[in-house]
Amino acid sequence: MIKDIIVKLEREPARNAAVCGYAASIAEAFEAHIAGIAFAHAGIPPFVLADVPADVIQKLIDDSAALARKSADQFQQVAERSRLSAERQVLSDTDVLPSEAFAEMARRFDLAVVMQSDGDKGVHNDLLIETALFDAGRPLMLVPYIQQSGMKLDRVVCCWDGGRPAARAIHDAMPLLKRARVVELLIVANDRKPAERDARGLEIGRHLARHGLKVEVEVMPAAGIGVADVIVSHIADSGADLLVMGGYGHSRLREIVLGGATRDILKEMTVPVLMSH
């Protein structure tokens, strides 16, 4: 069950309303507690801080804190309208990096909700998403910046390749899958022995059926266009409401770098994505 949710708040009102509304709709469905976290920051790269006067830095932080408080107030209004158990908090990046703070806080919640990055509107969440995905130990619900409605679960598509992240994502999504009208397992077959991948899909399909889920299995060829493009195209064609997938990456110089398909989905997503690692 989902009993508590943490959501990263945005300072742009329209974007904040979208992510708050979607997170609140999940909390309503599960009667869950919800926490909204806003970050105030100067917006100055660390390597140039020494050259910026202290009073200028403080002014930037104060202005950012005012916007963050407005975001927290907006979140509180959404929570009150939905009659949710809620809390809000404003943190400054002078205390801790937002990405690290959010990942650490998310460990104490069942689900973390974050808006997709939208550079044109000042939503820069890539580092926060990557850090939370690999360090929080909790699933992330990523909300597209074009999202306008609350949670719908008529058709949920789960990407499956037999790997650990995919298995983890499906397990973490189980509370949502049990509320879905249709659950589809999507296998993108490439040169990695598609017949064996199909068989693994049937086995995980049987596993989900034993949990009382209505499951469909769809095997699609990559067709030379890339895994992410196949997934995004299928999501549009099938009218899916939610995508569930594992978040992939590899270690480089002690840093986790997102895999290509994961990175592309984060850029091209058109429906909410529950992602686990």
C-alpha atoms as an extended CHARMM CRD file, in Angstrom:
* protein
*
       277  EXT
         1         1  MET       CA              0.0000000000        0.0000000000        0.0000000000  PROA      1               0.0000000000
         2         2  ILE       CA              0.9640000000        3.6280000000       -0.4550000000  PROA      2               0.0000000000
         3         3  LYS       CA              0.6360000000        5.4080000000        2.8900000000  PROA      3               0.0000000000
         4         4  ASP       CA              2.8680000000        8.4500000000        2.4190000000  PROA      4               0.0000000000
         5         5  ILE       CA              4.0770000000       10.4630000000       -0.5450000000  PROA      5               0.0000000000
         6         6  ILE       CA              6.7350000000       13.1380000000       -0.9430000000  PROA      6               0.0000000000
         7         7  VAL       CA              6.5390000000       15.6420000000       -3.8030000000  PROA      7               0.0000000000
         8         8  LYS       CA              9.1860000000       18.0620000000       -5.0230000000  PROA      8               0.0000000000
         9         9  LEU       CA              7.5060000000       21.4370000000       -5.5000000000  PROA      9               0.0000000000
        10        10  GLU       CA              8.1700000000       23.7760000000       -8.4360000000  PROA      10              0.0000000000
        11        11  ARG       CA              8.3770000000       27.5500000000       -8.2430000000  PROA      11              0.0000000000
        12        12  GLU       CA              6.5690000000       28.2320000000      -11.5310000000  PROA      12              0.0000000000
        13        13  PRO       CA              2.8490000000       28.3120000000      -10.5510000000  PROA      13              0.0000000000
        14        14  ALA       CA              1.4420000000       26.3490000000      -13.5080000000  PROA      14              0.0000000000
        15        15  ARG       CA              4.0780000000       23.6130000000      -13.2210000000  PROA      15              0.0000000000
        16        16  ASN       CA              3.6350000000       23.4570000000       -9.4550000000  PROA      16              0.0000000000
        17        17  ALA       CA             -0.1210000000       23.1380000000       -9.8080000000  PROA      17              0.0000000000
        18        18  ALA       CA              0.3160000000       20.2210000000      -12.2110000000  PROA      18              0.0000000000
        19        19  VAL       CA              2.6830000000       18.2020000000      -10.0390000000  PROA      19              0.0000000000
        20        20  CYS       CA              0.7790000000       19.0060000000       -6.8320000000  PROA      20              0.0000000000
        21        21  GLY       CA             -2.5170000000       18.0340000000       -8.4300000000  PROA      21              0.0000000000
        22        22  TYR       CA             -1.1980000000       14.7220000000       -9.6880000000  PROA      22              0.0000000000
        23        23  ALA       CA              0.4660000000       13.8700000000       -6.3790000000  PROA      23              0.0000000000
        24        24  ALA       CA             -2.7050000000       14.8090000000       -4.5150000000  PROA      24              0.0000000000
        25        25  SER       CA             -4.7800000000       12.5290000000       -6.7510000000  PROA      25              0.0000000000
        26        26  ILE       CA             -2.5510000000        9.5840000000       -5.7720000000  PROA      26              0.0000000000
        27        27  ALA       CA             -2.8210000000       10.5120000000       -2.0960000000  PROA      27              0.0000000000
        28        28  GLU       CA             -6.6100000000       10.7200000000       -2.3810000000  PROA      28              0.0000000000
        29        29  ALA       CA             -6.8310000000        7.2920000000       -4.0160000000  PROA      29              0.0000000000
        30        30  PHE       CA             -4.7950000000        5.6570000000       -1.2490000000  PROA      30              0.0000000000
        31        31  GLU       CA             -5.7980000000        7.9390000000        1.6440000000  PROA      31              0.0000000000
        32        32  ALA       CA             -2.1130000000        8.6870000000        2.0490000000  PROA      32              0.0000000000
        33        33  HSD       CA             -0.2170000000       11.4330000000        3.8550000000  PROA      33              0.0000000000
        34        34  ILE       CA              1.5720000000       13.8510000000        1.5240000000  PROA      34              0.0000000000
        35        35  ALA       CA              4.6150000000       16.0880000000        2.0660000000  PROA      35              0.0000000000
        36        36  GLY       CA              5.5890000000       18.9690000000       -0.2110000000  PROA      36              0.0000000000
        37        37  ILE       CA              9.2340000000       20.0750000000       -0.3200000000  PROA      37              0.0000000000
        38        38  ALA       CA             10.3060000000       23.3770000000       -1.8970000000  PROA      38              0.0000000000
        39        39  PHE       CA             13.9120000000       24.4410000000       -2.3700000000  PROA      39              0.0000000000
        40        40  ALA       CA             15.3050000000       27.9910000000       -2.2160000000  PROA      40              0.0000000000
        41        41  HSD       CA             18.5940000000       28.5470000000       -3.9720000000  PROA      41              0.0000000000
        42        42  ALA       CA             20.7570000000       31.3670000000       -5.2550000000  PROA      42              0.0000000000
        43        43  GLY       CA             21.1470000000       29.8370000000       -8.7030000000  PROA      43              0.0000000000
        44        44  ILE       CA             24.8590000000       30.6110000000       -8.8450000000  PROA      44              0.0000000000
        45        45  PRO       CA             27.3500000000       27.8640000000       -9.7710000000  PROA      45              0.0000000000
        46        46  PRO       CA             29.6250000000       27.0230000000       -6.8050000000  PROA      46              0.0000000000
        47        47  PHE       CA             32.7960000000       27.7930000000       -8.7690000000  PROA      47              0.0000000000
        48        48  VAL       CA             31.8090000000       31.4770000000       -9.1230000000  PROA      48              0.0000000000
        49        49  LEU       CA             30.3820000000       32.0450000000       -5.6470000000  PROA      49              0.0000000000
        50        50  ALA       CA             33.6780000000       33.4550000000       -4.3700000000  PROA      50              0.0000000000
        51        51  ASP       CA             33.4690000000       36.2840000000       -6.9140000000  PROA      51              0.0000000000
        52        52  VAL       CA             29.9050000000       37.3070000000       -6.0440000000  PROA      52              0.0000000000
        53        53  PRO       CA             29.3360000000       39.8580000000       -3.2430000000  PROA      53              0.0000000000
        54        54  ALA       CA             27.7110000000       38.3930000000       -0.1520000000  PROA      54              0.0000000000
        55        55  ASP       CA             24.8090000000       40.8570000000       -0.2350000000  PROA      55              0.0000000000
        56        56  VAL       CA             24.0000000000       39.8670000000       -3.8300000000  PROA      56              0.0000000000
        57        57  ILE       CA             23.9710000000       36.1940000000       -2.9110000000  PROA      57              0.0000000000
        58        58  GLN       CA             21.7290000000       36.8700000000        0.0730000000  PROA      58              0.0000000000
        59        59  LYS       CA             19.3190000000       38.8800000000       -2.0870000000  PROA      59              0.0000000000
        60        60  LEU       CA             19.0680000000       36.0180000000       -4.5660000000  PROA      60              0.0000000000
        61        61  ILE       CA             18.4700000000       33.5260000000       -1.7660000000  PROA      61              0.0000000000
        62        62  ASP       CA             15.8130000000       35.7430000000       -0.1720000000  PROA      62              0.0000000000
        63        63  ASP       CA             13.9860000000       36.1450000000       -3.4860000000  PROA      63              0.0000000000
        64        64  SER       CA             14.1590000000       32.4110000000       -4.1200000000  PROA      64              0.0000000000
        65        65  ALA       CA             12.9190000000       31.6660000000       -0.6030000000  PROA      65              0.0000000000
        66        66  ALA       CA              9.9030000000       33.8990000000       -1.1880000000  PROA      66              0.0000000000
        67        67  LEU       CA              9.0340000000       31.9610000000       -4.3560000000  PROA      67              0.0000000000
        68        68  ALA       CA              9.5580000000       28.6610000000       -2.5430000000  PROA      68              0.0000000000
        69        69  ARG       CA              7.1690000000       29.7310000000        0.2180000000  PROA      69              0.0000000000
        70        70  LYS       CA              4.5590000000       30.6000000000       -2.4150000000  PROA      70              0.0000000000
        71        71  SER       CA              4.9770000000       27.1200000000       -3.8950000000  PROA      71              0.0000000000
        72        72  ALA       CA              4.5500000000       25.5870000000       -0.4370000000  PROA      72              0.0000000000
        73        73  ASP       CA              1.4100000000       27.6780000000        0.1220000000  PROA      73              0.0000000000
        74        74  GLN       CA              0.0260000000       26.5750000000       -3.2480000000  PROA      74              0.0000000000
        75        75  PHE       CA              0.6910000000       22.9560000000       -2.3000000000  PROA      75              0.0000000000
        76        76  GLN       CA             -1.0730000000       23.4370000000        1.0330000000  PROA      76              0.0000000000
        77        77  GLN       CA             -4.1530000000       24.8340000000       -0.7180000000  PROA      77              0.0000000000
        78        78  VAL       CA             -4.3130000000       21.8010000000       -3.0130000000  PROA      78              0.0000000000
        79        79  ALA       CA             -3.9580000000       19.4560000000       -0.0330000000  PROA      79              0.0000000000
        80        80  GLU       CA             -6.6660000000       21.2610000000        1.9200000000  PROA      80              0.0000000000
        81        81  ARG       CA             -9.0980000000       21.1420000000       -0.9950000000  PROA      81              0.0000000000
        82        82  SER       CA             -8.5640000000       17.3920000000       -1.1570000000  PROA      82              0.0000000000
        83        83  ARG       CA             -8.7850000000       17.1070000000        2.6440000000  PROA      83              0.0000000000
        84        84  LEU       CA             -5.4540000000       15.3490000000        2.7990000000  PROA      84              0.0000000000
        85        85  SER       CA             -3.1120000000       14.8450000000        5.7110000000  PROA      85              0.0000000000
        86        86  ALA       CA             -0.2540000000       17.0820000000        4.6080000000  PROA      86              0.0000000000
        87        87  GLU       CA              2.9490000000       18.8590000000        5.5740000000  PROA      87              0.0000000000
        88        88  ARG       CA              5.1760000000       21.3420000000        3.7760000000  PROA      88              0.0000000000
        89        89  GLN       CA              8.7860000000       22.4160000000        4.1120000000  PROA      89              0.0000000000
        90        90  VAL       CA             11.1320000000       24.9550000000        2.5200000000  PROA      90              0.0000000000
        91        91  LEU       CA             14.8490000000       24.1240000000        2.3770000000  PROA      91              0.0000000000
        92        92  SER       CA             17.7980000000       26.2480000000        1.2870000000  PROA      92              0.0000000000
        93        93  ASP       CA             20.6830000000       24.9090000000       -0.7830000000  PROA      93              0.0000000000
        94        94  THR       CA             23.0210000000       26.7700000000        1.5660000000  PROA      94              0.0000000000
        95        95  ASP       CA             22.3000000000       23.8980000000        3.9780000000  PROA      95              0.0000000000
        96        96  VAL       CA             22.3600000000       20.9040000000        1.6070000000  PROA      96              0.0000000000
        97        97  LEU       CA             22.1560000000       20.1860000000       -2.1260000000  PROA      97              0.0000000000
        98        98  PRO       CA             18.4990000000       19.7590000000       -3.2200000000  PROA      98              0.0000000000
        99        99  SER       CA             19.2280000000       16.4990000000       -5.0380000000  PROA      99              0.0000000000
       100       100  GLU       CA             20.8760000000       14.9210000000       -1.9990000000  PROA      100             0.0000000000
       101       101  ALA       CA             18.3130000000       16.2870000000        0.4600000000  PROA      101             0.0000000000
       102       102  PHE       CA             15.3570000000       15.0330000000       -1.5570000000  PROA      102             0.0000000000
       103       103  ALA       CA             16.8490000000       11.5500000000       -2.0390000000  PROA      103             0.0000000000
       104       104  GLU       CA             17.5160000000       11.2450000000        1.6850000000  PROA      104             0.0000000000
       105       105  MET       CA             14.0210000000       12.4290000000        2.6140000000  PROA      105             0.0000000000
       106       106  ALA       CA             12.3830000000       10.1310000000        0.0510000000  PROA      106             0.0000000000
       107       107  ARG       CA             13.7610000000        7.0770000000        1.8660000000  PROA      107             0.0000000000
       108       108  ARG       CA             11.1220000000        7.6400000000        4.5300000000  PROA      108             0.0000000000
       109       109  PHE       CA              8.1690000000        7.6730000000        2.1040000000  PROA      109             0.0000000000
       110       110  ASP       CA              6.4770000000        5.0290000000       -0.0080000000  PROA      110             0.0000000000
       111       111  LEU       CA              6.5490000000        7.1170000000       -3.1900000000  PROA      111             0.0000000000
       112       112  ALA       CA              8.3350000000       10.2350000000       -4.4510000000  PROA      112             0.0000000000
       113       113  VAL       CA              6.7120000000       12.4880000000       -7.0700000000  PROA      113             0.0000000000
       114       114  VAL       CA              8.8280000000       14.7840000000       -9.2690000000  PROA      114             0.0000000000
       115       115  MET       CA              8.0830000000       16.9220000000      -12.3110000000  PROA      115             0.0000000000
       116       116  GLN       CA              9.8180000000       16.1590000000      -15.6140000000  PROA      116             0.0000000000
       117       117  SER       CA             12.4500000000       18.7450000000      -16.4930000000  PROA      117             0.0000000000
       118       118  ASP       CA             11.3460000000       21.6120000000      -18.7380000000  PROA      118             0.0000000000
       119       119  GLY       CA             14.2580000000       23.9090000000      -19.4050000000  PROA      119             0.0000000000
       120       120  ASP       CA             12.1140000000       26.4560000000      -21.2520000000  PROA      120             0.0000000000
       121       121  LYS       CA             10.0830000000       27.0090000000      -18.0700000000  PROA      121             0.0000000000
       122       122  GLY       CA             12.9520000000       26.8310000000      -15.6110000000  PROA      122             0.0000000000
       123       123  VAL       CA             12.2610000000       23.2970000000      -14.3500000000  PROA      123             0.0000000000
       124       124  HSD       CA             15.6820000000       21.6490000000      -14.0190000000  PROA      124             0.0000000000
       125       125  ASN       CA             15.1350000000       18.3380000000      -12.2340000000  PROA      125             0.0000000000
       126       126  ASP       CA             17.4970000000       15.9760000000      -14.0790000000  PROA      126             0.0000000000
       127       127  LEU       CA             20.1130000000       15.7890000000      -11.3110000000  PROA      127             0.0000000000
       128       128  LEU       CA             17.4590000000       15.4760000000       -8.6040000000  PROA      128             0.0000000000
       129       129  ILE       CA             15.6830000000       12.6830000000      -10.5220000000  PROA      129             0.0000000000
       130       130  GLU       CA             18.9240000000       10.7940000000      -11.1300000000  PROA      130             0.0000000000
       131       131  THR       CA             20.0520000000       11.1050000000       -7.5020000000  PROA      131             0.0000000000
       132       132  ALA       CA             16.6740000000       10.0680000000       -6.0980000000  PROA      132             0.0000000000
       133       133  LEU       CA             16.3600000000        7.1710000000       -8.5250000000  PROA      133             0.0000000000
       134       134  PHE       CA             19.6770000000        5.6070000000       -7.5460000000  PROA      134             0.0000000000
       135       135  ASP       CA             20.0540000000        6.7440000000       -3.9230000000  PROA      135             0.0000000000
       136       136  ALA       CA             16.5760000000        6.9220000000       -2.3850000000  PROA      136             0.0000000000
       137       137  GLY       CA             15.6810000000        3.2360000000       -2.5470000000  PROA      137             0.0000000000
       138       138  ARG       CA             12.1010000000        4.2140000000       -3.3280000000  PROA      138             0.0000000000
       139       139  PRO       CA             10.0740000000        4.3940000000       -6.5600000000  PROA      139             0.0000000000
       140       140  LEU       CA              9.7390000000        7.7120000000       -8.3660000000  PROA      140             0.0000000000
       141       141  MET       CA              6.5670000000        8.9180000000      -10.0500000000  PROA      141             0.0000000000
       142       142  LEU       CA              7.6750000000       11.3010000000      -12.7940000000  PROA      142             0.0000000000
       143       143  VAL       CA              5.0130000000       13.7190000000      -13.9990000000  PROA      143             0.0000000000
       144       144  PRO       CA              5.1940000000       15.1630000000      -17.5410000000  PROA      144             0.0000000000
       145       145  TYR       CA              5.2790000000       18.9330000000      -17.6920000000  PROA      145             0.0000000000
       146       146  ILE       CA              2.2990000000       18.7290000000      -20.0560000000  PROA      146             0.0000000000
       147       147  GLN       CA              0.2110000000       16.8160000000      -17.4690000000  PROA      147             0.0000000000
       148       148  GLN       CA             -3.1880000000       18.3820000000      -16.8430000000  PROA      148             0.0000000000
       149       149  SER       CA             -5.2440000000       15.6580000000      -15.1500000000  PROA      149             0.0000000000
       150       150  GLY       CA             -4.9510000000       13.5580000000      -12.0220000000  PROA      150             0.0000000000
       151       151  MET       CA             -4.0510000000        9.8940000000      -11.8470000000  PROA      151             0.0000000000
       152       152  LYS       CA             -5.8300000000        7.5290000000      -14.2580000000  PROA      152             0.0000000000
       153       153  LEU       CA             -5.2240000000        3.7890000000      -14.3690000000  PROA      153             0.0000000000
       154       154  ASP       CA             -7.3800000000        2.4760000000      -17.1910000000  PROA      154             0.0000000000
       155       155  ARG       CA             -4.3270000000        1.0530000000      -18.9910000000  PROA      155             0.0000000000
       156       156  VAL       CA             -0.8930000000        0.6850000000      -17.4300000000  PROA      156             0.0000000000
       157       157  VAL       CA              2.0640000000       -0.3930000000      -19.5700000000  PROA      157             0.0000000000
       158       158  CYS       CA              4.9660000000       -2.1310000000      -17.8160000000  PROA      158             0.0000000000
       159       159  CYS       CA              8.2530000000       -2.4310000000      -19.6980000000  PROA      159             0.0000000000
       160       160  TRP       CA              9.8170000000       -5.8530000000      -19.2450000000  PROA      160             0.0000000000
       161       161  ASP       CA             13.2240000000       -7.2220000000      -20.2060000000  PROA      161             0.0000000000
       162       162  GLY       CA             13.7620000000       -9.7320000000      -17.4270000000  PROA      162             0.0000000000
       163       163  GLY       CA             16.2570000000       -7.4750000000      -15.6260000000  PROA      163             0.0000000000
       164       164  ARG       CA             16.4390000000       -6.4870000000      -11.9770000000  PROA      164             0.0000000000
       165       165  PRO       CA             15.3270000000       -2.8290000000      -12.4080000000  PROA      165             0.0000000000
       166       166  ALA       CA             12.2510000000       -3.9280000000      -14.3990000000  PROA      166             0.0000000000
       167       167  ALA       CA             11.3530000000       -6.4970000000      -11.7460000000  PROA      167             0.0000000000
       168       168  ARG       CA             11.7870000000       -3.9020000000       -9.0210000000  PROA      168             0.0000000000
       169       169  ALA       CA              9.6290000000       -1.3660000000      -10.8460000000  PROA      169             0.0000000000
       170       170  ILE       CA              6.7740000000       -3.8370000000      -11.3330000000  PROA      170             0.0000000000
       171       171  HSD       CA              6.9640000000       -4.8480000000       -7.6710000000  PROA      171             0.0000000000
       172       172  ASP       CA              6.9390000000       -1.2090000000       -6.5420000000  PROA      172             0.0000000000
       173       173  ALA       CA              4.0100000000       -0.4440000000       -8.8470000000  PROA      173             0.0000000000
       174       174  MET       CA              1.8580000000       -3.2930000000       -7.5170000000  PROA      174             0.0000000000
       175       175  PRO       CA             -0.4990000000       -1.0340000000       -5.4800000000  PROA      175             0.0000000000
       176       176  LEU       CA             -1.2300000000        0.8770000000       -8.6900000000  PROA      176             0.0000000000
       177       177  LEU       CA             -1.3860000000       -2.2030000000      -10.9190000000  PROA      177             0.0000000000
       178       178  LYS       CA             -4.0460000000       -3.7370000000       -8.6760000000  PROA      178             0.0000000000
       179       179  ARG       CA             -6.2450000000       -0.7050000000       -9.3690000000  PROA      179             0.0000000000
       180       180  ALA       CA             -5.6640000000       -0.7730000000      -13.1370000000  PROA      180             0.0000000000
       181       181  ARG       CA             -8.3230000000       -1.9930000000      -15.5270000000  PROA      181             0.0000000000
       182       182  VAL       CA             -5.6920000000       -3.4470000000      -17.8930000000  PROA      182             0.0000000000
       183       183  VAL       CA             -2.0160000000       -4.1690000000      -17.2720000000  PROA      183             0.0000000000
       184       184  GLU       CA              0.1570000000       -4.6610000000      -20.3370000000  PROA      184             0.0000000000
       185       185  LEU       CA              3.6560000000       -6.0790000000      -20.3880000000  PROA      185             0.0000000000
       186       186  LEU       CA              5.6440000000       -4.4720000000      -23.1930000000  PROA      186             0.0000000000
       187       187  ILE       CA              8.7330000000       -6.3080000000      -24.4320000000  PROA      187             0.0000000000
       188       188  VAL       CA             10.8690000000       -4.4980000000      -26.9940000000  PROA      188             0.0000000000
       189       189  ALA       CA             12.6520000000       -7.2540000000      -28.9070000000  PROA      189             0.0000000000
       190       190  ASN       CA             16.0240000000       -6.4880000000      -30.3970000000  PROA      190             0.0000000000
       191       191  ASP       CA             19.0550000000       -8.6800000000      -31.1260000000  PROA      191             0.0000000000
       192       192  ARG       CA             19.0480000000      -10.0990000000      -27.5770000000  PROA      192             0.0000000000
       193       193  LYS       CA             17.2230000000      -13.3550000000      -28.3850000000  PROA      193             0.0000000000
       194       194  PRO       CA             13.6290000000      -12.1080000000      -28.6890000000  PROA      194             0.0000000000
       195       195  ALA       CA             12.1780000000      -15.6330000000      -28.3040000000  PROA      195             0.0000000000
       196       196  GLU       CA             13.7010000000      -15.9420000000      -24.8220000000  PROA      196             0.0000000000
       197       197  ARG       CA             12.5220000000      -12.4490000000      -23.9290000000  PROA      197             0.0000000000
       198       198  ASP       CA              8.9970000000      -13.4490000000      -24.9840000000  PROA      198             0.0000000000
       199       199  ALA       CA              9.1380000000      -16.5090000000      -22.7150000000  PROA      199             0.0000000000
       200       200  ARG       CA             10.2420000000      -14.4030000000      -19.7600000000  PROA      200             0.0000000000
       201       201  GLY       CA              7.3280000000      -12.0820000000      -20.4330000000  PROA      201             0.0000000000
       202       202  LEU       CA              4.9050000000      -14.9670000000      -20.2340000000  PROA      202             0.0000000000
       203       203  GLU       CA              6.3690000000      -16.0350000000      -16.8870000000  PROA      203             0.0000000000
       204       204  ILE       CA              6.0980000000      -12.5700000000      -15.3170000000  PROA      204             0.0000000000
       205       205  GLY       CA              2.6380000000      -12.3500000000      -16.8430000000  PROA      205             0.0000000000
       206       206  ARG       CA              1.6360000000      -15.5060000000      -14.9980000000  PROA      206             0.0000000000
       207       207  HSD       CA              3.1180000000      -14.0500000000      -11.8180000000  PROA      207             0.0000000000
       208       208  LEU       CA              0.9540000000      -10.9480000000      -12.1510000000  PROA      208             0.0000000000
       209       209  ALA       CA             -2.1080000000      -13.0220000000      -13.0060000000  PROA      209             0.0000000000
       210       210  ARG       CA             -1.6550000000      -14.8780000000       -9.7230000000  PROA      210             0.0000000000
       211       211  HSD       CA             -2.0180000000      -11.4910000000       -8.0490000000  PROA      211             0.0000000000
       212       212  GLY       CA             -5.4130000000      -11.1510000000       -9.6700000000  PROA      212             0.0000000000
       213       213  LEU       CA             -4.3240000000       -8.8090000000      -12.4750000000  PROA      213             0.0000000000
       214       214  LYS       CA             -5.6720000000       -8.8690000000      -16.0120000000  PROA      214             0.0000000000
       215       215  VAL       CA             -2.4790000000       -9.0080000000      -18.0630000000  PROA      215             0.0000000000
       216       216  GLU       CA             -1.7240000000       -8.6140000000      -21.7580000000  PROA      216             0.0000000000
       217       217  VAL       CA              1.7270000000       -9.3080000000      -23.2450000000  PROA      217             0.0000000000
       218       218  GLU       CA              2.9130000000       -7.2680000000      -26.2320000000  PROA      218             0.0000000000
       219       219  VAL       CA              6.1960000000       -8.0010000000      -28.0050000000  PROA      219             0.0000000000
       220       220  MET       CA              7.3830000000       -5.3010000000      -30.3920000000  PROA      220             0.0000000000
       221       221  PRO       CA             10.5330000000       -5.1240000000      -32.5430000000  PROA      221             0.0000000000
       222       222  ALA       CA             12.9460000000       -2.2850000000      -32.0020000000  PROA      222             0.0000000000
       223       223  ALA       CA             12.9790000000       -1.8940000000      -35.7940000000  PROA      223             0.0000000000
       224       224  GLY       CA             16.1770000000        0.1440000000      -35.7360000000  PROA      224             0.0000000000
       225       225  ILE       CA             14.5440000000        3.2290000000      -34.1920000000  PROA      225             0.0000000000
       226       226  GLY       CA             15.6350000000        2.6400000000      -30.6100000000  PROA      226             0.0000000000
       227       227  VAL       CA             13.9310000000        1.2600000000      -27.5310000000  PROA      227             0.0000000000
       228       228  ALA       CA             12.7400000000        4.6190000000      -26.1770000000  PROA      228             0.0000000000
       229       229  ASP       CA             11.0730000000        5.6020000000      -29.4570000000  PROA      229             0.0000000000
       230       230  VAL       CA              9.2570000000        2.2550000000      -29.5990000000  PROA      230             0.0000000000
       231       231  ILE       CA              7.9840000000        2.7430000000      -26.0470000000  PROA      231             0.0000000000
       232       232  VAL       CA              6.8590000000        6.3360000000      -26.5640000000  PROA      232             0.0000000000
       233       233  SER       CA              5.1210000000        5.4520000000      -29.8330000000  PROA      233             0.0000000000
       234       234  HSD       CA              3.3440000000        2.4890000000      -28.2500000000  PROA      234             0.0000000000
       235       235  ILE       CA              2.2040000000        4.5770000000      -25.2950000000  PROA      235             0.0000000000
       236       236  ALA       CA              0.5620000000        7.0190000000      -27.7040000000  PROA      236             0.0000000000
       237       237  ASP       CA             -1.0080000000        4.2990000000      -29.8600000000  PROA      237             0.0000000000
       238       238  SER       CA             -2.3600000000        2.2890000000      -26.9310000000  PROA      238             0.0000000000
       239       239  GLY       CA             -3.7860000000        5.2280000000      -25.0100000000  PROA      239             0.0000000000
       240       240  ALA       CA             -1.9080000000        4.2300000000      -21.8590000000  PROA      240             0.0000000000
       241       241  ASP       CA             -2.2910000000        6.3100000000      -18.7110000000  PROA      241             0.0000000000
       242       242  LEU       CA              0.8880000000        5.2300000000      -16.9220000000  PROA      242             0.0000000000
       243       243  LEU       CA              4.2500000000        3.7250000000      -17.8490000000  PROA      243             0.0000000000
       244       244  VAL       CA              6.1600000000        1.5170000000      -15.4080000000  PROA      244             0.0000000000
       245       245  MET       CA              9.8190000000        0.8330000000      -16.1150000000  PROA      245             0.0000000000
       246       246  GLY       CA             13.1650000000        0.1800000000      -14.5190000000  PROA      246             0.0000000000
       247       247  GLY       CA             15.6580000000        3.0180000000      -14.3220000000  PROA      247             0.0000000000
       248       248  TYR       CA             18.9540000000        1.8890000000      -15.8040000000  PROA      248             0.0000000000
       249       249  GLY       CA             22.4160000000        3.3220000000      -15.3980000000  PROA      249             0.0000000000
       250       250  HSD       CA             26.0770000000        2.4930000000      -15.0030000000  PROA      250             0.0000000000
       251       251  SER       CA             28.8210000000        3.6200000000      -12.6680000000  PROA      251             0.0000000000
       252       252  ARG       CA             31.3880000000        6.0680000000      -13.9690000000  PROA      252             0.0000000000
       253       253  LEU       CA             33.9990000000        7.6260000000      -11.6880000000  PROA      253             0.0000000000
       254       254  ARG       CA             31.7750000000        6.8650000000       -8.6600000000  PROA      254             0.0000000000
       255       255  GLU       CA             28.8110000000        8.5550000000      -10.2980000000  PROA      255             0.0000000000
       256       256  ILE       CA             25.7350000000        6.8130000000      -11.6540000000  PROA      256             0.0000000000
       257       257  VAL       CA             25.0030000000        7.8570000000      -15.2110000000  PROA      257             0.0000000000
       258       258  LEU       CA             21.5630000000        7.2060000000      -16.6930000000  PROA      258             0.0000000000
       259       259  GLY       CA             21.3290000000        4.6620000000      -19.4800000000  PROA      259             0.0000000000
       260       260  GLY       CA             20.3350000000        5.8150000000      -22.9480000000  PROA      260             0.0000000000
       261       261  ALA       CA             16.7620000000        4.4950000000      -22.9560000000  PROA      261             0.0000000000
       262       262  THR       CA             16.0850000000        5.8590000000      -19.4620000000  PROA      262             0.0000000000
       263       263  ARG       CA             17.4710000000        9.2620000000      -20.3850000000  PROA      263             0.0000000000
       264       264  ASP       CA             15.4510000000        9.3880000000      -23.6060000000  PROA      264             0.0000000000
       265       265  ILE       CA             12.1990000000        8.4360000000      -21.8590000000  PROA      265             0.0000000000
       266       266  LEU       CA             12.7270000000       11.2430000000      -19.3370000000  PROA      266             0.0000000000
       267       267  LYS       CA             12.9790000000       13.6950000000      -22.2360000000  PROA      267             0.0000000000
       268       268  GLU       CA             10.1570000000       12.3310000000      -24.4070000000  PROA      268             0.0000000000
       269       269  MET       CA              7.6170000000       11.0840000000      -21.8270000000  PROA      269             0.0000000000
       270       270  THR       CA              4.0110000000       12.0570000000      -22.4790000000  PROA      270             0.0000000000
       271       271  VAL       CA              2.3450000000       10.1610000000      -19.6070000000  PROA      271             0.0000000000
       272       272  PRO       CA              3.4130000000        9.7410000000      -15.9740000000  PROA      272             0.0000000000
       273       273  VAL       CA              6.2220000000        7.2310000000      -15.4790000000  PROA      273             0.0000000000
       274       274  LEU       CA              6.7940000000        5.1520000000      -12.3590000000  PROA      274             0.0000000000
       275       275  MET       CA             10.4850000000        4.3360000000      -12.3350000000  PROA      275             0.0000000000
       276       276  SER       CA             12.5520000000        2.2270000000       -9.9240000000  PROA      276             0.0000000000
       277       277  HSD       CA             16.1010000000        0.9840000000       -9.7910000000  PROA      277             0.0000000000
